[in-house]
Amino acid sequence: MSDLDEFEIQLVEGFEDCLLGCIYQEDGTPVPCYSSALVISKLKARGMSEDEAVSELNTLTAGVTMLWVHPLEMA
């Protein structure tokens, strides 16, 4: 991939502040990586329960190529 290659990245509207960065597929296509904790917190702040937030999250991201970054708890 050269620095001049351009790719479009599909973002989830309204959750730009939850975007942590991206990874690149072998062909150079960027894949956005979101914080699952930030997205769930944002949906819960809108009055949703945890289950409703997860359901809404699945609906919002259906068909979107992306990755979730989950909090890691160290023992």
N, CA and C of each residue as an Amber inpcrd file, in Angstrom:
protein
   225
   0.8500000  -1.1810000   0.0000000   0.0000000   0.0000000   0.0000000
   0.8900000   1.2370000   0.0000000   0.6770000   2.1020000  -0.9280000
   1.4510000   3.3420000  -0.9530000   0.6970000   4.4140000  -0.1760000
   1.4110000   5.4510000   0.2060000   0.7840000   6.5470000   0.9390000
  -0.2370000   7.2880000   0.0910000  -0.2030000   7.0810000  -1.2220000
  -1.1150000   7.7800000  -2.1180000  -2.4130000   7.0170000  -2.3600000
  -2.4690000   5.7520000  -1.9250000  -3.6980000   4.9820000  -2.0830000
  -4.7800000   5.5900000  -1.2010000  -5.9830000   5.6790000  -1.7380000
  -7.0990000   6.2300000  -0.9790000  -8.1740000   5.1760000  -0.8290000
  -8.7100000   5.0780000   0.3790000  -9.7950000   4.1580000   0.6710000
 -10.8540000   4.9120000   1.4530000 -12.0860000   4.5420000   1.2290000
 -13.1780000   5.1110000   1.9930000 -13.3650000   4.2730000   3.2480000
 -13.6330000   4.9220000   4.3600000 -13.8700000   4.2080000   5.6100000
 -15.3070000   4.4740000   6.0410000 -16.0370000   3.4100000   6.3380000
 -17.4360000   3.5340000   6.7440000 -17.4930000   3.6560000   8.2620000
 -17.9780000   4.7980000   8.7360000 -18.0830000   5.0440000  10.1720000
 -19.5290000   4.9160000  10.6210000 -19.6950000   4.6380000  11.9050000
 -21.0320000   4.5520000  12.4840000 -21.4100000   5.9630000  12.9300000
 -22.4100000   6.5320000  12.2680000 -22.8100000   7.9150000  12.5160000
 -23.2070000   8.1250000  13.9740000 -22.7110000   9.2110000  14.5440000
 -23.0530000   9.5730000  15.9100000 -22.1220000   8.9970000  16.9620000
 -21.1550000   8.1850000  16.5350000 -20.2500000   7.5600000  17.5010000
 -18.7870000   7.8450000  17.1680000 -18.5490000   8.9640000  16.5100000
 -17.1920000   9.3350000  16.1360000 -16.2960000   9.4640000  17.3620000
 -16.8680000   9.9170000  18.4880000 -16.0820000  10.0810000  19.7090000
 -15.7260000   8.7450000  20.3620000 -16.2860000   7.6550000  19.8840000
 -15.9950000   6.3140000  20.4020000 -14.9820000   5.5820000  19.5200000
 -14.5730000   6.2130000  18.4320000 -13.6220000   5.6260000  17.4940000
 -12.2210000   5.6960000  18.0930000 -11.5550000   4.5520000  18.1770000
 -10.2140000   4.4970000  18.7520000  -9.1260000   4.5840000  17.6930000
  -9.4550000   4.2070000  16.4850000  -8.4760000   4.1920000  15.4030000
  -8.9170000   3.2010000  14.3520000  -7.9640000   2.6700000  13.6050000
  -8.3130000   1.6730000  12.6040000  -7.1640000   0.6960000  12.4190000
  -7.4940000  -0.4390000  11.8400000  -6.4940000  -1.3990000  11.3980000
  -6.6270000  -1.4530000   9.8850000  -5.7000000  -2.0940000   9.2300000
  -5.7460000  -2.1740000   7.7720000  -5.7610000  -3.6220000   7.3190000
  -6.6820000  -3.9230000   6.4020000  -6.7060000  -5.2460000   5.7980000
  -5.4920000  -5.3810000   4.8870000  -5.2220000  -6.5950000   4.4260000
  -4.0380000  -6.8290000   3.5890000  -3.9910000  -5.9440000   2.3510000
  -5.1660000  -5.5920000   1.8130000  -5.1850000  -4.7400000   0.6180000
  -5.1100000  -3.2500000   0.9520000  -4.9850000  -2.9320000   2.2430000
  -4.8720000  -1.5440000   2.6680000  -6.1760000  -0.8930000   3.0640000
  -7.2790000  -1.6180000   2.9340000  -8.5800000  -1.0680000   3.3030000
  -8.6360000  -0.8450000   4.8150000  -8.9610000   0.3720000   5.2670000
  -9.0430000   0.6300000   6.7000000 -10.3230000   0.0510000   7.3040000
 -10.1960000  -0.4800000   8.5090000 -11.3340000  -1.0190000   9.2550000
 -11.3880000  -0.2580000  10.5820000 -12.4710000   0.4960000  10.8370000
 -12.5500000   1.2760000  12.0670000 -12.6720000   0.3820000  13.3000000
 -12.0710000   0.8420000  14.3960000 -12.1110000   0.1290000  15.6740000
 -12.7530000   1.0490000  16.7110000 -13.8220000   0.5700000  17.3100000
 -14.5740000   1.3510000  18.2860000 -14.4450000   0.7560000  19.6760000
 -14.5520000   1.6030000  20.6810000 -14.5970000   1.1600000  22.0700000
 -16.0100000   0.6960000  22.3830000 -16.1540000  -0.5870000  22.6820000
 -17.4850000  -1.1030000  23.0200000 -18.0030000  -0.4480000  24.2960000
 -17.1230000  -0.2080000  25.2610000 -17.5420000   0.4020000  26.5260000
 -18.0700000   1.8190000  26.3110000 -17.3950000   2.6000000  25.4660000
 -17.8520000   3.9700000  25.2050000 -19.1870000   3.9880000  24.4720000
 -19.3590000   3.0950000  23.5040000 -20.6150000   3.0440000  22.7500000
 -21.7640000   2.6470000  23.6720000 -21.5710000   1.6140000  24.4710000
 -22.6220000   1.1650000  25.3940000 -22.9430000   2.2770000  26.3900000
 -21.9280000   2.9340000  26.9340000 -22.1540000   4.0370000  27.8810000
 -22.9550000   5.1630000  27.2420000 -22.6290000   5.4820000  25.9990000
 -23.3370000   6.5500000  25.2900000 -24.8100000   6.1850000  25.0930000
 -25.0780000   4.9380000  24.7300000 -26.4630000   4.4960000  24.5400000
 -27.2120000   4.4510000  25.8720000 -26.5490000   4.0240000  26.9200000
 -27.1890000   3.9970000  28.2420000 -27.4970000   5.4130000  28.7280000
 -26.6460000   6.3760000  28.3650000 -26.8880000   7.7750000  28.7350000
 -28.1340000   8.3240000  28.0490000 -28.5350000   7.6860000  26.9570000
 -29.7690000   8.0650000  26.2600000 -30.9930000   7.4110000  26.8900000
 -30.7880000   6.6850000  27.9840000 -31.9050000   6.0880000  28.7000000
 -32.1320000   4.6160000  28.4280000 -31.2420000   3.9840000  27.6950000
 -31.4010000   2.5590000  27.3810000 -30.8300000   1.6940000  28.4990000
 -31.4260000   0.5230000  28.6660000 -30.8500000  -0.4670000  29.5720000
 -29.6480000  -1.0960000  28.8730000 -28.8840000  -1.8900000  29.5970000
 -27.7320000  -2.5800000  28.9980000 -28.1830000  -3.4540000  27.8260000
 -29.2610000  -4.2290000  28.0180000 -29.7640000  -5.1030000  26.9530000
 -30.2530000  -4.3040000  25.7470000 -30.9580000  -3.2040000  26.0000000
 -31.4270000  -2.3550000  24.9040000 -30.2480000  -1.7440000  24.1440000
 -29.2180000  -1.3490000  24.8850000 -28.0360000  -0.7570000  24.2560000
 -27.3290000  -1.7670000  23.3590000 -27.1930000  -2.9980000  23.8220000
 -26.5550000  -4.0420000  23.0160000 -27.3820000  -4.3210000  21.7670000
 -28.7000000  -4.3750000  21.9110000 -29.5850000  -4.6030000  20.7720000
 -29.4760000  -3.4590000  19.7570000 -29.4780000  -2.2260000  20.2380000
 -29.3470000  -1.0500000  19.3670000 -27.9900000  -1.0600000  18.6630000
 -26.9730000  -1.4320000  19.3920000 -25.6270000  -1.5290000  18.8360000
 -25.5790000  -2.5110000  17.6740000 -26.2010000  -3.6610000  17.8500000
 -26.2510000  -4.6600000  16.7790000 -27.0070000  -4.1390000  15.5630000
 -28.0830000  -3.3990000  15.7980000 -28.8660000  -2.8220000  14.7050000
 -28.0580000  -1.7570000  13.9580000 -27.3990000  -0.8720000  14.7100000
 -26.6250000   0.2200000  14.1070000 -25.4610000  -0.2740000  13.2600000
 -24.9000000  -1.4100000  13.6370000 -23.6820000  -1.8760000  12.9720000
 -23.9140000  -3.0470000  12.0260000 -25.1670000  -3.4000000  11.7880000
 -25.4610000  -4.5070000  10.8700000 -24.8950000  -4.1870000   9.4880000
 -24.0900000  -5.0790000   8.9650000 -23.5190000  -4.9050000   7.6380000
 -22.3090000  -3.9930000   7.5630000 -21.8670000  -3.4690000   8.6940000
 -20.7150000  -2.5690000   8.7260000 -19.4640000  -3.3780000   9.0630000
 -18.4120000  -3.2000000   8.2750000 -17.1420000  -3.8470000   8.5850000
 -16.4270000  -2.9970000   9.6180000 -16.2220000  -3.5560000  10.8030000
 -15.6020000  -2.8250000  11.9040000 -15.1370000  -3.8100000  12.9560000
 -14.3920000  -3.3220000  13.9190000 -13.9380000  -4.1320000  15.0450000
 -14.2850000  -3.4280000  16.3420000 -14.5680000  -4.2350000  17.3540000
 -14.8090000  -3.7110000  18.6960000 -13.5650000  -3.9180000  19.5310000
 -13.2080000  -2.9150000  20.3110000 -12.1380000  -3.0450000  21.2910000
 -12.8320000  -3.0730000  22.6420000 -12.6370000  -4.1810000  23.3620000
 -13.2910000  -4.3740000  24.6540000 -12.2920000  -4.1220000  25.7810000
 -12.7880000  -3.6170000  26.9090000 -11.8960000  -3.4160000  28.0540000
 -11.2900000  -4.7570000  28.4810000 -10.0380000  -4.7230000  28.8550000
  -9.3390000  -5.9190000  29.3090000  -9.1620000  -5.8240000  30.8110000
  -9.6260000  -6.8410000  31.5060000  -9.4680000  -6.8720000  32.9590000
  -8.3200000  -7.8030000  33.2980000  -7.3130000  -7.2520000  33.9330000
  -6.1450000  -8.0390000  34.3150000  -6.3490000  -8.5980000  35.7200000
  -6.0370000  -9.8580000  35.8850000  -6.2050000 -10.5020000  37.1990000
  -5.0170000 -10.2190000  38.0780000
